[in-house]
């Protein structure tokens, strides 16, 4: 349970930082047409295989399941369990993912909502 709480706290901190950065861009005097606050992490350790999760019943038709994924706590991979999020009209949810980045590196791209 401790690793789950630590991972959740890390994800929460990243989201707060991303939202704060996005808010600063939106209120800048020069104006901004769009902003992207995707969390990107580079590591040299490949993520383990995804865990198999039992998907609980959907709370409502407005909810979308976000699969669990391996996050990074600064030292090692930590499992972030899947959960439901409320759907956003006109947007598609892109799930968090790890991609090979060359030379033995792996890059994590945090998920989020993208306009259709």
Secondary structure, 3 states (H helix, E strand, C coil): CHHHHHHHHHHHHHHHHHHHHHHHHHCCCCCCCCCCCCCEEEECCCCCCCCCCCCCCCCCCCEEEECCEEEECCCCEEEECCEEEECCCCEEEECCEEEEEECCEEEEECCEEEEC
